[in-house]
Protein backbone atom coordinates (compact mmCIF):
# COMPACT_ATOMS: atom_id res chain seq x y z
CA UNK A 1 0.00 0.00 0.00
CA UNK A 2 2.76 2.49 0.90
CA UNK A 3 4.57 1.60 -2.31
CA UNK A 4 1.55 2.69 -4.36
CA UNK A 5 1.21 5.95 -2.41
CA UNK A 6 4.92 6.63 -2.89
CA UNK A 7 4.59 6.02 -6.63
CA UNK A 8 1.61 8.37 -6.89
CA UNK A 9 3.42 11.11 -4.94
CA UNK A 10 6.55 10.72 -7.04
CA UNK A 11 4.49 11.11 -10.23
CA UNK A 12 3.39 14.53 -9.01
CA UNK A 13 7.03 15.64 -8.79
CA UNK A 14 7.85 14.10 -12.15
CA UNK A 15 4.98 15.97 -13.79
CA UNK A 16 6.11 19.24 -12.18
CA UNK A 17 9.65 18.78 -13.53
CA UNK A 18 8.22 17.91 -16.94
CA UNK A 19 6.18 21.15 -16.96
CA UNK A 20 9.27 23.10 -15.87
CA UNK A 21 11.17 21.64 -18.83
CA UNK A 22 8.35 22.58 -21.19
CA UNK A 23 8.39 26.13 -19.80
CA UNK A 24 12.13 26.44 -20.32
CA UNK A 25 11.86 25.14 -23.88
CA UNK A 26 9.05 27.61 -24.65
CA UNK A 27 11.11 30.46 -23.19
CA UNK A 28 14.04 29.49 -25.41
CA UNK A 29 11.73 29.31 -28.43
CA UNK A 30 10.37 32.78 -27.67
CA UNK A 31 13.89 34.15 -27.32
CA UNK A 32 14.97 32.52 -30.59
CA UNK A 33 11.92 33.97 -32.36
CA UNK A 34 12.77 37.44 -31.05
CA UNK A 35 16.32 37.04 -32.29
CA UNK A 36 15.11 36.04 -35.75
CA UNK A 37 12.67 38.94 -35.84
CA UNK A 38 15.43 41.36 -34.82
CA UNK A 39 17.43 40.43 -37.93
CA UNK A 40 14.48 41.36 -40.15
CA UNK A 41 13.81 44.53 -38.15
CA UNK A 42 17.46 45.62 -38.43
CA UNK A 43 17.28 45.06 -42.18
CA UNK A 44 14.08 47.14 -42.44
CA UNK A 45 15.58 49.98 -40.38
CA UNK A 46 18.77 49.95 -42.44
CA UNK A 47 16.87 50.08 -45.72
CA UNK A 48 14.39 52.75 -44.60
CA UNK A 49 17.15 54.96 -43.22
CA UNK A 50 15.01 56.55 -40.54
CA UNK A 51 12.78 55.53 -37.68
CA UNK A 52 9.38 57.17 -37.93
CA UNK A 53 5.94 56.32 -36.59
CA UNK A 54 4.99 54.52 -39.79
CA UNK A 55 7.98 52.17 -39.52
CA UNK A 56 7.38 51.55 -35.81
CA UNK A 57 3.70 50.72 -36.40
CA UNK A 58 4.63 48.46 -39.30
CA UNK A 59 7.19 46.59 -37.15
CA UNK A 60 4.81 46.19 -34.22
CA UNK A 61 1.96 44.91 -36.38
CA UNK A 62 3.98 42.65 -38.65
CA UNK A 63 6.17 41.01 -35.99
CA UNK A 64 3.82 41.23 -32.98
CA UNK A 65 6.43 42.88 -30.74
CA UNK A 66 6.81 46.15 -28.86
CA UNK A 67 9.50 48.33 -30.42
CA UNK A 68 11.45 50.94 -28.46
CA UNK A 69 14.24 53.06 -29.91
CA UNK A 70 16.91 53.74 -27.29
CA UNK A 71 19.29 56.18 -28.91
CA UNK A 72 19.91 57.98 -32.19
CA UNK A 73 16.29 57.78 -33.34
CA UNK A 74 16.93 60.34 -36.12
CA UNK A 75 19.99 58.76 -37.70
CA UNK A 76 22.18 59.78 -40.61
CA UNK A 77 23.83 57.45 -43.12
CA UNK A 78 26.28 55.14 -41.33
CA UNK A 79 24.95 55.77 -37.81
CA UNK A 80 24.18 52.98 -35.39
CA UNK A 81 20.68 52.74 -33.94
CA UNK A 82 20.08 50.65 -30.83
CA UNK A 83 16.63 49.41 -30.01
CA UNK A 84 14.77 46.96 -27.82
CA UNK A 85 12.03 44.60 -28.94
CA UNK A 86 9.79 42.98 -26.35
CA UNK A 87 7.44 40.03 -26.47
CA UNK A 88 5.20 38.45 -23.84
CA UNK A 89 5.13 34.84 -22.66
CA UNK A 90 2.51 33.27 -20.42
CA UNK A 91 4.35 30.52 -18.46
CA UNK A 92 2.85 27.28 -17.17
CA UNK A 93 4.47 26.98 -13.73
CA UNK A 94 7.47 29.33 -13.57
CA UNK A 95 5.33 32.33 -12.72
CA UNK A 96 1.70 33.28 -12.25
CA UNK A 97 2.15 36.49 -14.23
CA UNK A 98 2.90 37.17 -17.86
CA UNK A 99 6.66 37.36 -18.51
CA UNK A 100 8.08 40.08 -20.75
CA UNK A 101 11.10 38.99 -22.75
CA UNK A 102 13.26 41.73 -24.26
CA UNK A 103 16.36 41.80 -26.40
CA UNK A 104 18.56 44.74 -27.32
CA UNK A 105 19.90 44.92 -30.85
CA UNK A 106 21.64 47.38 -33.17
CA UNK A 107 21.13 48.43 -36.77
CA UNK A 108 23.55 50.30 -39.04
CA UNK A 109 21.82 52.77 -41.33
CA UNK A 110 22.62 52.14 -45.00
CA UNK A 111 24.50 48.88 -44.35
CA UNK A 112 22.23 46.97 -46.71
CA UNK A 113 22.16 48.95 -49.88
C-alpha positions as CSV (number, residue, x, y, z in Angstrom):
1,X,0.0,0.0,0.0
2,X,2.8,2.5,0.9
3,X,4.6,1.6,-2.3
4,X,1.6,2.7,-4.4
5,X,1.2,6.0,-2.4
6,X,4.9,6.6,-2.9
7,X,4.6,6.0,-6.6
8,X,1.6,8.4,-6.9
9,X,3.4,11.1,-4.9
10,X,6.6,10.7,-7.0
11,X,4.5,11.1,-10.2
12,X,3.4,14.5,-9.0
13,X,7.0,15.6,-8.8
14,X,7.9,14.1,-12.2
15,X,5.0,16.0,-13.8
16,X,6.1,19.2,-12.2
17,X,9.6,18.8,-13.5
18,X,8.2,17.9,-16.9
19,X,6.2,21.2,-17.0
20,X,9.3,23.1,-15.9
21,X,11.2,21.6,-18.8
22,X,8.3,22.6,-21.2
23,X,8.4,26.1,-19.8
24,X,12.1,26.4,-20.3
25,X,11.9,25.1,-23.9
26,X,9.1,27.6,-24.6
27,X,11.1,30.5,-23.2
28,X,14.0,29.5,-25.4
29,X,11.7,29.3,-28.4
30,X,10.4,32.8,-27.7
31,X,13.9,34.2,-27.3
32,X,15.0,32.5,-30.6
33,X,11.9,34.0,-32.4
34,X,12.8,37.4,-31.0
35,X,16.3,37.0,-32.3
36,X,15.1,36.0,-35.8
37,X,12.7,38.9,-35.8
38,X,15.4,41.4,-34.8
39,X,17.4,40.4,-37.9
40,X,14.5,41.4,-40.1
41,X,13.8,44.5,-38.1
42,X,17.5,45.6,-38.4
43,X,17.3,45.1,-42.2
44,X,14.1,47.1,-42.4
45,X,15.6,50.0,-40.4
46,X,18.8,49.9,-42.4
47,X,16.9,50.1,-45.7
48,X,14.4,52.7,-44.6
49,X,17.1,55.0,-43.2
50,X,15.0,56.5,-40.5
51,X,12.8,55.5,-37.7
52,X,9.4,57.2,-37.9
53,X,5.9,56.3,-36.6
54,X,5.0,54.5,-39.8
55,X,8.0,52.2,-39.5
56,X,7.4,51.5,-35.8
57,X,3.7,50.7,-36.4
58,X,4.6,48.5,-39.3
59,X,7.2,46.6,-37.2
60,X,4.8,46.2,-34.2
61,X,2.0,44.9,-36.4
62,X,4.0,42.6,-38.6
63,X,6.2,41.0,-36.0
64,X,3.8,41.2,-33.0
65,X,6.4,42.9,-30.7
66,X,6.8,46.1,-28.9
67,X,9.5,48.3,-30.4
68,X,11.5,50.9,-28.5
69,X,14.2,53.1,-29.9
70,X,16.9,53.7,-27.3
71,X,19.3,56.2,-28.9
72,X,19.9,58.0,-32.2
73,X,16.3,57.8,-33.3
74,X,16.9,60.3,-36.1
75,X,20.0,58.8,-37.7
76,X,22.2,59.8,-40.6
77,X,23.8,57.4,-43.1
78,X,26.3,55.1,-41.3
79,X,25.0,55.8,-37.8
80,X,24.2,53.0,-35.4
81,X,20.7,52.7,-33.9
82,X,20.1,50.7,-30.8
83,X,16.6,49.4,-30.0
84,X,14.8,47.0,-27.8
85,X,12.0,44.6,-28.9
86,X,9.8,43.0,-26.4
87,X,7.4,40.0,-26.5
88,X,5.2,38.5,-23.8
89,X,5.1,34.8,-22.7
90,X,2.5,33.3,-20.4
91,X,4.3,30.5,-18.5
92,X,2.8,27.3,-17.2
93,X,4.5,27.0,-13.7
94,X,7.5,29.3,-13.6
95,X,5.3,32.3,-12.7
96,X,1.7,33.3,-12.3
97,X,2.1,36.5,-14.2
98,X,2.9,37.2,-17.9
99,X,6.7,37.4,-18.5
100,X,8.1,40.1,-20.7
101,X,11.1,39.0,-22.8
102,X,13.3,41.7,-24.3
103,X,16.4,41.8,-26.4
104,X,18.6,44.7,-27.3
105,X,19.9,44.9,-30.9
106,X,21.6,47.4,-33.2
107,X,21.1,48.4,-36.8
108,X,23.6,50.3,-39.0
109,X,21.8,52.8,-41.3
110,X,22.6,52.1,-45.0
111,X,24.5,48.9,-44.3
112,X,22.2,47.0,-46.7
113,X,22.2,48.9,-49.9
